[in-house]
Amino acid sequence: MGTRNGSISDRRKVLYIEDDIGSQRLVQRVLEKHDYEVLIAGEGLNGIDLARQASPHLILMDINLPGMNGREITTRLRALPNFNNTPIVALTANNSPGYRERALAAGCDGFLTKPIDISRFPREVGNYLQGHREELEQKEKLEHLKLHAEHLVERLESKVQELEQANKRLRDLDRMKSSFIALVSHELRTPLTLLEGYSHLLDEQLGYGEEEDYPPGVFNLVQGLDVGVKRISQVINEIINVSRIASGNLDLSIGPVRVNDLVANVAALHREALAARNLTLARDDLAHLPLIEGDGRQLRTALSNVVENAIKYTPDGGKIMITARPVGNAVDVVVTDTGIGIPVEEQRRIFDQFYVLEAIEHHSTSKSAFGGGGLGLGLAVTKGIIEAHSGRIWVESQRSDDIERPGSSFHLLLPLKQPRMARAFEEE
Protein backbone atom coordinates (compact mmCIF):
# COMPACT_ATOMS: atom_id res chain seq x y z
CA MET A 1 0.00 0.00 0.00
CA GLY A 2 1.34 3.41 -0.91
CA THR A 3 1.57 6.41 1.39
CA ARG A 4 0.84 10.04 0.93
CA ASN A 5 3.23 11.48 3.49
CA GLY A 6 6.31 9.28 3.25
CA SER A 7 7.71 5.74 3.27
CA ILE A 8 6.34 2.89 5.36
CA SER A 9 9.16 3.36 7.88
CA ASP A 10 7.98 6.98 8.42
CA ARG A 11 4.39 6.01 9.16
CA ARG A 12 3.06 6.18 12.70
CA LYS A 13 2.70 2.69 14.12
CA VAL A 14 -0.47 1.78 16.03
CA LEU A 15 -0.96 -1.52 17.88
CA TYR A 16 -4.61 -2.53 18.31
CA ILE A 17 -5.28 -5.24 20.93
CA GLU A 18 -8.78 -6.54 20.17
CA ASP A 19 -10.35 -10.00 19.94
CA ASP A 20 -13.29 -9.04 17.71
CA ILE A 21 -12.35 -9.52 14.04
CA GLY A 22 -14.96 -7.01 12.80
CA SER A 23 -13.57 -4.27 15.03
CA GLN A 24 -10.01 -5.18 14.00
CA ARG A 25 -10.81 -4.80 10.30
CA LEU A 26 -12.72 -1.54 10.70
CA VAL A 27 -10.04 0.22 12.78
CA GLN A 28 -7.28 -1.10 10.52
CA ARG A 29 -9.07 0.07 7.36
CA VAL A 30 -9.85 3.54 8.75
CA LEU A 31 -6.36 4.21 10.13
CA GLU A 32 -4.49 2.82 7.13
CA LYS A 33 -6.38 5.24 4.90
CA HIS A 34 -4.79 8.01 6.99
CA ASP A 35 -1.28 6.57 6.56
CA TYR A 36 -1.03 4.73 9.87
CA GLU A 37 0.66 1.34 10.06
CA VAL A 38 -1.70 -0.87 12.09
CA LEU A 39 -0.61 -4.00 13.94
CA ILE A 40 -3.23 -6.38 15.33
CA ALA A 41 -3.11 -8.67 18.39
CA GLY A 42 -6.08 -10.86 19.30
CA GLU A 43 -5.32 -11.31 22.99
CA GLY A 44 -3.26 -9.86 25.80
CA LEU A 45 -0.09 -11.92 25.96
CA ASN A 46 0.30 -11.76 22.19
CA GLY A 47 -0.28 -8.01 22.39
CA ILE A 48 2.46 -7.57 25.01
CA ASP A 49 4.91 -9.62 22.90
CA LEU A 50 4.04 -7.64 19.76
CA ALA A 51 4.43 -4.35 21.63
CA ARG A 52 7.92 -5.37 22.77
CA GLN A 53 8.93 -6.38 19.25
CA ALA A 54 7.38 -3.51 17.27
CA SER A 55 7.62 -0.57 19.72
CA PRO A 56 4.39 1.10 18.49
CA HIS A 57 3.86 4.85 18.77
CA LEU A 58 0.36 4.29 20.24
CA ILE A 59 -1.60 1.35 21.62
CA LEU A 60 -5.37 1.01 21.28
CA MET A 61 -6.70 -1.32 23.96
CA ASP A 62 -10.00 -3.15 24.14
CA ILE A 63 -10.96 -3.66 27.78
CA ASN A 64 -13.13 -6.78 27.63
CA LEU A 65 -10.52 -9.24 26.41
CA PRO A 66 -10.33 -12.98 27.16
CA GLY A 67 -7.67 -14.01 29.65
CA MET A 68 -6.02 -10.74 30.69
CA ASN A 69 -8.39 -7.80 30.33
CA GLY A 70 -7.34 -4.44 28.92
CA ARG A 71 -6.68 -2.83 32.31
CA GLU A 72 -4.41 -5.71 33.37
CA ILE A 73 -2.51 -5.54 30.06
CA THR A 74 -2.09 -1.78 30.48
CA THR A 75 -0.70 -2.22 34.00
CA ARG A 76 1.73 -4.82 32.71
CA LEU A 77 2.87 -2.60 29.83
CA ARG A 78 3.37 0.37 32.15
CA ALA A 79 5.70 -1.80 34.24
CA LEU A 80 7.99 -2.23 31.22
CA PRO A 81 10.65 0.47 30.83
CA ASN A 82 9.96 1.21 27.15
CA PHE A 83 6.26 1.97 27.63
CA ASN A 84 6.27 4.63 30.33
CA ASN A 85 5.43 7.36 27.84
CA THR A 86 3.68 5.40 25.07
CA PRO A 87 0.06 6.56 24.80
CA ILE A 88 -2.34 3.73 25.62
CA VAL A 89 -5.97 4.48 24.77
CA ALA A 90 -8.90 2.34 25.86
CA LEU A 91 -11.34 1.58 23.03
CA THR A 92 -14.40 -0.23 24.34
CA ALA A 93 -18.13 -0.63 23.87
CA ASN A 94 -18.69 -0.59 27.62
CA ASN A 95 -19.39 2.89 28.96
CA SER A 96 -20.74 1.89 32.37
CA PRO A 97 -20.29 4.30 35.32
CA GLY A 98 -16.73 4.13 36.65
CA TYR A 99 -15.48 2.18 33.62
CA ARG A 100 -13.59 5.12 32.14
CA GLU A 101 -12.11 6.09 35.52
CA ARG A 102 -10.84 2.56 36.23
CA ALA A 103 -9.20 2.42 32.80
CA LEU A 104 -7.43 5.72 33.39
CA ALA A 105 -6.40 4.69 36.91
CA ALA A 106 -4.91 1.47 35.46
CA GLY A 107 -2.62 3.53 33.22
CA CYS A 108 -4.64 4.38 30.09
CA ASP A 109 -4.15 7.90 28.70
CA GLY A 110 -7.55 8.12 27.08
CA PHE A 111 -10.94 6.48 26.74
CA LEU A 112 -12.80 6.06 23.43
CA THR A 113 -16.04 4.19 22.87
CA LYS A 114 -17.26 1.88 20.14
CA PRO A 115 -18.73 2.01 17.60
CA ILE A 116 -16.15 4.51 16.42
CA ASP A 117 -17.06 7.67 14.53
CA ILE A 118 -15.15 7.13 11.28
CA SER A 119 -14.86 10.85 10.54
CA ARG A 120 -13.51 11.77 14.00
CA PHE A 121 -11.53 8.66 14.95
CA PRO A 122 -8.29 9.36 13.01
CA ARG A 123 -8.18 12.88 14.43
CA GLU A 124 -8.69 11.57 17.98
CA VAL A 125 -5.83 9.11 17.53
CA GLY A 126 -3.67 11.92 16.17
CA ASN A 127 -4.43 14.07 19.24
CA TYR A 128 -3.18 11.35 21.59
CA LEU A 129 -0.04 10.97 19.49
CA GLN A 130 0.54 14.73 19.83
CA GLY A 131 0.40 14.57 23.62
CA HIS A 132 -3.27 14.81 24.59
CA ARG A 133 -3.97 13.00 27.86
CA GLU A 134 -7.09 12.56 30.00
CA GLU A 135 -6.44 13.08 33.69
CA LEU A 136 -8.27 12.17 36.88
CA GLU A 137 -8.26 14.24 40.03
CA GLN A 138 -5.89 12.82 42.61
CA LYS A 139 -8.63 11.71 45.01
CA GLU A 140 -10.64 10.12 42.21
CA LYS A 141 -7.53 8.43 40.81
CA LEU A 142 -6.62 6.93 44.20
CA GLU A 143 -10.17 5.67 44.68
CA HIS A 144 -10.28 3.88 41.32
CA LEU A 145 -6.70 2.72 41.64
CA LYS A 146 -7.69 0.98 44.85
CA LEU A 147 -10.60 -0.72 43.06
CA HIS A 148 -8.27 -1.76 40.26
CA ALA A 149 -5.76 -3.19 42.77
CA GLU A 150 -8.52 -5.12 44.55
CA HIS A 151 -9.64 -6.54 41.23
CA LEU A 152 -6.07 -7.62 40.41
CA VAL A 153 -5.75 -9.36 43.78
CA GLU A 154 -9.07 -11.18 43.25
CA ARG A 155 -7.97 -12.26 39.79
CA LEU A 156 -4.61 -13.44 41.15
CA GLU A 157 -6.31 -15.46 43.90
CA SER A 158 -8.63 -16.99 41.30
CA LYS A 159 -5.70 -17.90 39.03
CA VAL A 160 -3.77 -19.42 41.95
CA GLN A 161 -6.80 -21.58 42.80
CA GLU A 162 -7.13 -22.63 39.16
CA LEU A 163 -3.43 -23.55 39.03
CA GLU A 164 -3.69 -25.51 42.29
CA GLN A 165 -6.69 -27.43 40.94
CA ALA A 166 -4.95 -28.05 37.61
CA ASN A 167 -1.82 -29.19 39.44
CA LYS A 168 -3.89 -31.58 41.57
CA ARG A 169 -5.54 -32.99 38.45
CA LEU A 170 -2.11 -33.49 36.87
CA ARG A 171 -0.83 -35.25 40.00
CA ASP A 172 -3.91 -37.49 40.02
CA LEU A 173 -3.46 -38.27 36.33
CA ASP A 174 0.21 -39.01 36.88
CA ARG A 175 -0.64 -41.41 39.73
CA MET A 176 -3.29 -43.07 37.57
CA LYS A 177 -0.81 -43.35 34.70
CA SER A 178 1.86 -44.90 36.94
CA SER A 179 -0.67 -47.30 38.46
CA PHE A 180 -1.97 -48.26 35.03
CA ILE A 181 1.53 -48.85 33.68
CA ALA A 182 2.43 -50.99 36.68
CA LEU A 183 -0.85 -52.95 36.45
CA VAL A 184 -0.52 -53.60 32.71
CA SER A 185 3.13 -54.60 33.10
CA HIS A 186 2.31 -57.11 35.82
CA GLU A 187 -0.67 -58.44 33.85
CA LEU A 188 1.61 -59.00 30.86
CA ARG A 189 4.02 -60.93 33.03
CA THR A 190 1.60 -63.91 33.30
CA PRO A 191 1.23 -64.70 29.57
CA LEU A 192 4.90 -63.82 29.07
CA THR A 193 5.91 -66.44 31.63
CA LEU A 194 3.95 -69.04 29.63
CA LEU A 195 5.60 -67.93 26.41
CA GLU A 196 9.04 -68.11 27.99
CA GLY A 197 8.27 -71.61 29.31
CA TYR A 198 6.98 -72.98 26.01
CA SER A 199 9.83 -71.34 24.13
CA HIS A 200 12.33 -73.02 26.44
CA LEU A 201 10.56 -76.41 26.05
CA LEU A 202 10.60 -76.09 22.28
CA ASP A 203 14.28 -75.22 22.35
CA GLU A 204 15.03 -78.21 24.53
CA GLN A 205 12.90 -80.51 22.37
CA LEU A 206 14.73 -79.46 19.24
CA GLY A 207 18.02 -80.08 20.97
CA TYR A 208 17.25 -83.79 21.21
CA GLY A 209 16.96 -84.28 17.47
CA GLU A 210 18.68 -83.45 14.20
CA GLU A 211 17.61 -80.57 11.98
CA GLU A 212 16.49 -82.98 9.21
CA ASP A 213 14.04 -84.60 11.63
CA TYR A 214 11.88 -81.45 11.69
CA PRO A 215 10.03 -79.41 9.05
CA PRO A 216 12.24 -76.89 7.17
CA GLY A 217 12.76 -73.59 8.97
CA VAL A 218 11.45 -74.74 12.36
CA PHE A 219 14.80 -74.06 14.04
CA ASN A 220 14.74 -70.46 12.77
CA LEU A 221 11.14 -70.06 13.93
CA VAL A 222 11.98 -71.19 17.46
CA GLN A 223 15.07 -68.97 17.53
CA GLY A 224 12.97 -65.98 16.41
CA LEU A 225 10.37 -66.78 19.07
CA ASP A 226 13.08 -66.87 21.73
CA VAL A 227 14.49 -63.49 20.63
CA GLY A 228 10.99 -61.93 20.59
CA VAL A 229 10.11 -63.24 24.04
CA LYS A 230 13.37 -61.90 25.49
CA ARG A 231 12.72 -58.49 23.90
CA ILE A 232 9.19 -58.31 25.33
CA SER A 233 10.53 -59.31 28.74
CA GLN A 234 13.14 -56.54 28.55
CA VAL A 235 10.53 -53.92 27.63
CA ILE A 236 8.21 -54.98 30.46
CA ASN A 237 11.09 -54.90 32.96
CA GLU A 238 11.98 -51.36 31.81
CA ILE A 239 8.38 -50.20 32.30
CA ILE A 240 8.15 -51.81 35.74
CA ASN A 241 11.45 -50.23 36.75
CA VAL A 242 10.26 -46.79 35.64
CA SER A 243 6.99 -47.14 37.54
CA ARG A 244 8.86 -48.19 40.68
CA ILE A 245 11.30 -45.30 40.36
CA ALA A 246 8.47 -42.80 39.77
CA SER A 247 6.61 -44.03 42.85
CA GLY A 248 9.75 -44.18 44.99
CA ASN A 249 9.41 -47.95 45.42
CA LEU A 250 12.70 -49.05 43.89
CA ASP A 251 14.05 -51.55 46.42
CA LEU A 252 17.82 -51.77 46.65
CA SER A 253 19.68 -54.79 47.96
CA ILE A 254 22.80 -53.04 49.21
CA GLY A 255 26.08 -54.88 49.34
CA PRO A 256 29.75 -54.55 48.27
CA VAL A 257 30.23 -54.03 44.52
CA ARG A 258 33.53 -54.29 42.62
CA VAL A 259 33.51 -51.75 39.81
CA ASN A 260 35.91 -53.87 37.76
CA ASP A 261 33.54 -56.87 37.91
CA LEU A 262 30.56 -54.64 37.17
CA VAL A 263 32.19 -53.28 34.01
CA ALA A 264 33.35 -56.75 32.92
CA ASN A 265 29.83 -58.16 33.28
CA VAL A 266 28.32 -55.33 31.23
CA ALA A 267 30.98 -55.72 28.53
CA ALA A 268 30.21 -59.45 28.27
CA LEU A 269 26.48 -58.73 28.10
CA HIS A 270 26.92 -56.62 24.96
CA ARG A 271 29.60 -58.73 23.27
CA GLU A 272 27.32 -60.00 20.48
CA ALA A 273 25.82 -56.58 19.72
CA LEU A 274 29.30 -55.03 19.59
CA ALA A 275 30.59 -57.73 17.25
CA ALA A 276 27.57 -57.40 14.96
CA ARG A 277 28.27 -53.69 14.54
CA ASN A 278 32.08 -54.02 14.42
CA LEU A 279 32.33 -51.80 17.50
CA THR A 280 35.26 -51.93 19.92
CA LEU A 281 34.61 -51.72 23.65
CA ALA A 282 37.80 -50.92 25.55
CA ARG A 283 37.98 -50.77 29.33
CA ASP A 284 40.64 -49.95 31.85
CA ASP A 285 41.83 -52.36 34.48
CA LEU A 286 39.77 -51.09 37.41
CA ALA A 287 40.84 -53.66 39.99
CA HIS A 288 42.57 -50.94 42.02
CA LEU A 289 39.33 -49.06 42.69
CA PRO A 290 37.79 -49.29 46.17
CA LEU A 291 34.61 -51.28 46.75
CA ILE A 292 31.38 -49.31 46.54
CA GLU A 293 28.16 -50.03 48.35
CA GLY A 294 25.20 -50.60 46.10
CA ASP A 295 22.77 -52.98 44.48
CA GLY A 296 24.93 -54.88 41.99
CA ARG A 297 22.00 -55.99 39.84
CA GLN A 298 20.51 -52.51 39.57
CA LEU A 299 23.90 -50.90 38.92
CA ARG A 300 24.52 -53.45 36.17
CA THR A 301 21.21 -52.42 34.58
CA ALA A 302 22.14 -48.74 34.86
CA LEU A 303 25.58 -49.14 33.28
CA SER A 304 24.23 -51.53 30.65
CA ASN A 305 21.65 -48.95 29.57
CA VAL A 306 24.37 -46.34 29.08
CA VAL A 307 26.53 -48.72 27.04
CA GLU A 308 23.47 -49.70 25.01
CA ASN A 309 22.84 -46.02 24.31
CA ALA A 310 26.46 -45.62 23.19
CA ILE A 311 26.06 -48.59 20.84
CA LYS A 312 22.92 -47.07 19.31
CA TYR A 313 24.54 -43.73 18.53
CA THR A 314 28.01 -44.88 17.48
CA PRO A 315 28.34 -45.72 13.77
CA ASP A 316 29.71 -49.11 12.74
CA GLY A 317 33.44 -49.42 13.32
CA GLY A 318 33.44 -46.94 16.18
CA LYS A 319 34.82 -47.25 19.69
CA ILE A 320 33.37 -47.20 23.20
CA MET A 321 35.58 -46.76 26.26
CA ILE A 322 34.71 -47.39 29.91
CA THR A 323 36.96 -45.76 32.49
CA ALA A 324 36.62 -44.99 36.19
CA ARG A 325 38.50 -43.05 38.83
CA PRO A 326 38.06 -42.19 42.50
CA VAL A 327 36.71 -38.69 43.15
CA GLY A 328 36.68 -37.85 46.85
CA ASN A 329 34.30 -40.28 48.56
CA ALA A 330 32.90 -41.52 45.24
CA VAL A 331 33.82 -43.29 42.02
CA ASP A 332 33.22 -41.64 38.65
CA VAL A 333 32.44 -44.27 35.99
CA VAL A 334 32.66 -42.76 32.50
CA VAL A 335 31.32 -44.25 29.26
CA THR A 336 32.81 -42.43 26.26
CA ASP A 337 31.92 -43.13 22.63
CA THR A 338 32.95 -41.93 19.18
CA GLY A 339 29.33 -41.45 18.16
CA ILE A 340 27.33 -38.61 16.66
CA GLY A 341 27.07 -36.65 19.90
CA ILE A 342 24.09 -34.98 21.56
CA PRO A 343 22.81 -31.42 20.97
CA VAL A 344 23.57 -29.23 23.98
CA GLU A 345 19.91 -28.18 24.31
CA GLU A 346 18.83 -31.84 24.53
CA GLN A 347 21.33 -33.00 27.15
CA ARG A 348 19.01 -32.56 30.12
CA ARG A 349 15.94 -33.99 28.41
CA ILE A 350 17.51 -37.30 27.40
CA PHE A 351 17.11 -38.49 31.00
CA ASP A 352 13.33 -37.81 30.95
CA GLN A 353 10.90 -40.71 30.76
CA PHE A 354 9.80 -41.68 27.23
CA TYR A 355 12.02 -39.03 25.65
CA VAL A 356 13.41 -40.18 22.31
CA LEU A 357 16.12 -38.05 20.71
CA GLU A 358 15.57 -39.18 17.13
CA ALA A 359 12.34 -38.61 15.20
CA ILE A 360 9.86 -41.42 15.91
CA GLU A 361 9.27 -42.03 12.19
CA HIS A 362 12.83 -43.42 12.10
CA HIS A 363 12.14 -45.64 15.11
CA SER A 364 13.58 -49.13 14.97
CA THR A 365 12.72 -52.02 17.25
CA SER A 366 16.38 -53.01 17.37
CA LYS A 367 18.17 -51.61 20.41
CA SER A 368 21.63 -52.29 18.99
CA ALA A 369 21.24 -51.06 15.40
CA PHE A 370 22.71 -47.64 14.63
CA GLY A 371 20.03 -45.11 15.60
CA GLY A 372 17.98 -48.02 16.94
CA GLY A 373 14.86 -47.62 18.96
CA GLY A 374 13.36 -48.35 22.32
CA LEU A 375 10.75 -46.75 24.54
CA GLY A 376 12.99 -43.91 25.66
CA LEU A 377 13.19 -45.43 29.13
CA GLY A 378 16.78 -46.67 29.37
CA LEU A 379 18.43 -43.44 30.47
CA ALA A 380 15.45 -42.53 32.67
CA VAL A 381 15.82 -45.88 34.45
CA THR A 382 19.56 -45.31 34.77
CA LYS A 383 19.02 -41.87 36.28
CA GLY A 384 16.52 -43.30 38.78
CA ILE A 385 18.90 -46.09 39.81
CA ILE A 386 21.91 -43.79 40.20
CA GLU A 387 19.93 -41.23 42.20
CA ALA A 388 18.50 -44.02 44.38
CA HIS A 389 22.15 -44.73 45.21
CA SER A 390 22.62 -41.04 46.17
CA GLY A 391 24.70 -40.56 43.03
CA ARG A 392 24.55 -38.33 39.96
CA ILE A 393 24.52 -38.88 36.21
CA TRP A 394 25.25 -36.36 33.48
CA VAL A 395 26.47 -36.22 29.90
CA GLU A 396 29.15 -34.15 28.21
CA SER A 397 29.00 -33.59 24.45
CA GLN A 398 29.97 -30.63 22.32
CA ARG A 399 27.22 -31.02 19.73
CA SER A 400 25.46 -33.48 17.43
CA ASP A 401 27.26 -34.07 14.14
CA ASP A 402 26.75 -37.11 11.89
CA ILE A 403 29.90 -36.31 9.90
CA GLU A 404 32.58 -35.32 12.42
CA ARG A 405 31.15 -37.46 15.25
CA PRO A 406 32.27 -35.55 18.35
CA GLY A 407 31.07 -38.34 20.65
CA SER A 408 29.61 -38.23 24.15
CA SER A 409 30.80 -39.00 27.67
CA PHE A 410 28.30 -40.22 30.29
CA HIS A 411 29.39 -39.85 33.91
CA LEU A 412 27.96 -42.11 36.63
CA LEU A 413 29.13 -40.73 39.97
CA LEU A 414 28.59 -43.32 42.70
CA PRO A 415 29.35 -42.77 46.41
CA LEU A 416 31.54 -45.31 48.14
CA LYS A 417 29.07 -45.64 51.00
CA GLN A 418 25.30 -45.33 51.06
CA PRO A 419 23.91 -42.88 53.64
CA ARG A 420 21.95 -45.50 55.55
CA MET A 421 24.86 -47.90 55.56
CA ALA A 422 27.25 -45.16 56.71
CA ARG A 423 24.97 -44.33 59.65
CA ALA A 424 24.75 -48.01 60.59
CA PHE A 425 28.55 -48.32 60.62
CA GLU A 426 28.86 -45.19 62.75
CA GLU A 427 26.34 -46.52 65.28
CA GLU A 428 28.30 -49.77 65.57
GIZIGI-V154343 format. One record per residue. N is the residue number from 0. RES is the residue in one small letter. D_FIRST is the distance of its C-alpha to the first C-alpha in Angstrom with 2 decimals. Layout:
# GIZIGI-V154343
N;RES;D_FIRST
N;RES;D_FIRST
This chain:
# GIZIGI-V154343
0;m;0.00
1;g;3.77
2;t;6.74
3;r;10.12
4;n;12.42
5;g;11.68
6;s;10.15
7;i;8.79
8;s;12.54
9;d;13.54
10;r;11.80
11;r;14.45
12;k;14.62
13;v;16.14
14;l;17.97
15;y;19.05
16;i;22.21
17;e;22.95
18;d;24.60
19;d;23.92
20;i;20.98
21;g;20.90
22;s;20.69
23;q;17.97
24;r;15.68
25;l;16.69
26;v;16.25
27;q;12.84
28;r;11.68
29;v;13.64
30;l;12.68
31;e;8.88
32;k;9.60
33;h;11.65
34;d;9.37
35;y;10.99
36;e;10.17
37;v;12.24
38;l;14.51
39;i;16.92
40;a;20.57
41;g;22.96
42;e;26.17
43;g;27.82
44;l;28.56
45;n;25.11
46;g;23.78
47;i;26.25
48;d;25.32
49;l;21.57
50;a;22.50
51;r;24.70
52;q;22.16
53;a;19.10
54;s;21.15
55;p;19.04
56;h;19.77
57;l;20.69
58;i;21.72
59;l;21.97
60;m;24.91
61;d;26.32
62;i;30.09
63;n;31.33
64;l;29.89
65;p;31.82
66;g;33.68
67;m;33.07
68;n;32.42
69;g;30.16
70;r;33.12
71;e;34.13
72;i;30.67
73;t;30.60
74;t;34.08
75;r;33.11
76;l;30.08
77;r;32.33
78;a;34.76
79;l;32.31
80;p;32.62
81;n;28.95
82;f;28.40
83;n;31.32
84;n;29.30
85;t;25.91
86;p;25.65
87;i;25.99
88;v;25.87
89;a;27.45
90;l;25.72
91;t;28.28
92;a;29.98
93;n;33.36
94;n;34.97
95;s;38.49
96;p;40.96
97;g;40.50
98;y;37.08
99;r;35.27
100;e;38.02
101;r;37.90
102;a;34.15
103;l;34.68
104;a;37.75
105;a;35.83
106;g;33.51
107;c;30.76
108;d;30.06
109;g;29.26
110;f;29.61
111;l;27.38
112;t;28.24
113;k;26.59
114;p;25.78
115;i;23.47
116;d;23.68
117;i;20.19
118;s;21.21
119;r;22.74
120;f;20.77
121;p;18.04
122;r;21.00
123;e;23.08
124;v;20.60
125;g;20.43
126;n;24.24
127;y;24.60
128;l;22.37
129;q;24.71
130;g;27.75
131;h;28.89
132;r;31.00
133;e;33.28
134;e;36.71
135;l;39.71
136;e;43.28
137;q;44.89
138;k;47.30
139;e;44.69
140;k;42.35
141;l;45.23
142;e;46.17
143;h;42.76
144;l;42.26
145;k;45.51
146;l;44.35
147;h;41.14
148;a;43.27
149;e;45.65
150;h;42.84
151;l;41.57
152;v;45.13
153;e;45.58
154;r;42.39
155;l;43.54
156;e;46.97
157;s;45.48
158;k;43.32
159;v;46.38
160;q;48.41
161;e;45.79
162;l;45.71
163;e;49.52
164;q;49.74
165;a;47.18
166;n;49.11
167;k;52.35
168;r;50.96
169;l;49.85
170;r;53.32
171;d;54.98
172;l;52.88
173;d;53.68
174;r;57.38
175;m;57.25
176;k;55.53
177;s;58.17
178;s;60.97
179;f;59.67
180;i;59.36
181;a;62.86
182;l;64.29
183;v;62.79
184;s;63.93
185;h;67.45
186;e;67.54
187;l;66.60
188;r;69.42
189;t;72.09
190;p;71.15
191;l;70.30
192;t;73.83
193;l;75.23
194;l;73.09
195;e;74.19
196;g;77.82
197;y;77.79
198;s;75.95
199;h;78.63
200;l;81.42
201;l;79.99
202;d;79.76
203;e;83.33
204;q;84.55
205;l;83.07
206;g;84.72
207;y;88.14
208;g;87.73
209;e;86.69
210;e;83.33
211;e;85.10
212;d;86.54
213;y;83.14
214;p;80.56
215;p;78.18
216;g;75.23
217;v;76.62
218;f;76.82
219;n;73.11
220;l;72.30
221;v;74.27
222;q;72.74
223;g;69.22
224;l;70.22
225;d;71.51
226;v;68.32
227;g;66.19
228;v;68.40
229;k;68.26
230;r;64.45
231;i;64.23
232;s;66.75
233;q;64.69
234;v;61.49
235;i;63.39
236;n;64.99
237;e;61.59
238;i;60.28
239;i;63.46
240;n;63.29
241;v;59.70
242;s;60.66
243;r;63.68
244;i;61.72
245;a;59.04
246;s;61.80
247;g;63.81
248;n;66.71
249;l;67.04
250;d;70.78
251;l;71.93
252;s;75.43
253;i;75.86
254;g;78.27
255;p;78.68
256;v;76.26
257;r;76.74
258;v;73.39
259;n;74.95
260;d;76.13
261;l;72.81
262;v;70.93
263;a;73.60
264;n;73.35
265;v;69.56
266;a;69.84
267;a;72.43
268;l;70.29
269;h;67.48
270;r;69.76
271;e;69.04
272;a;65.24
273;l;65.35
274;a;67.58
275;a;65.41
276;r;62.40
277;n;64.46
278;l;63.51
279;t;65.85
280;l;66.57
281;a;68.37
282;r;69.86
283;d;71.84
284;d;75.37
285;l;74.77
286;a;78.40
287;h;78.57
288;l;76.00
289;p;77.39
290;l;77.55
291;i;74.72
292;e;75.06
293;g;72.94
294;d;72.83
295;g;73.46
296;r;72.16
297;q;68.88
298;l;68.39
299;r;69.04
300;t;66.29
301;a;63.88
302;l;64.63
303;s;64.67
304;n;61.15
305;v;59.89
306;v;61.72
307;e;60.38
308;n;56.84
309;a;57.61
310;i;58.94
311;k;55.80
312;y;53.46
313;t;55.71
314;p;55.52
315;d;58.79
316;g;61.14
317;g;59.86
318;k;61.91
319;i;62.28
320;m;64.35
321;i;65.92
322;t;67.20
323;a;68.37
324;r;69.60
325;p;70.96
326;v;68.60
327;g;70.52
328;n;71.81
329;a;69.66
330;v;69.17
331;d;65.82
332;v;65.63
333;v;62.85
334;v;61.61
335;t;59.72
336;d;58.23
337;t;56.67
338;g;53.92
339;i;50.16
340;g;49.73
341;i;47.63
342;p;44.13
343;v;44.55
344;e;42.21
345;e;44.39
346;q;47.76
347;r;48.26
348;r;47.08
349;i;49.48
350;f;52.30
351;d;50.64
352;q;52.18
353;f;50.74
354;y;48.23
355;v;47.87
356;l;46.22
357;e;45.51
358;a;43.29
359;i;45.46
360;e;44.74
361;h;46.86
362;h;49.58
363;s;53.12
364;t;56.26
365;s;58.14
366;k;58.39
367;s;59.69
368;a;57.40
369;f;54.77
370;g;51.77
371;g;54.00
372;g;53.37
373;g;54.91
374;l;53.88
375;g;52.49
376;l;55.56
377;g;57.64
378;l;56.17
379;a;55.81
380;v;59.52
381;t;60.38
382;k;58.58
383;g;60.43
384;i;63.77
385;i;63.35
386;e;62.27
387;a;65.19
388;h;67.35
389;s;65.79
390;g;64.09
391;r;60.57
392;i;58.52
393;w;55.50
394;v;53.92
395;e;53.03
396;s;50.67
397;q;48.32
398;r;45.75
399;s;45.53
400;d;45.86
401;d;47.26
402;i;48.07
403;e;49.63
404;r;51.05
405;p;51.40
406;g;53.49
407;s;54.06
408;s;56.88
409;f;57.76
410;h;60.02
411;l;62.42
412;l;64.07
413;l;67.21
414;p;69.60
415;l;73.25
416;k;74.36
417;q;72.82
418;p;72.72
419;r;75.09
420;m;77.46
421;a;77.45
422;r;78.40
423;a;81.17
424;f;82.61
425;e;82.54
426;e;84.38
427;e;87.05
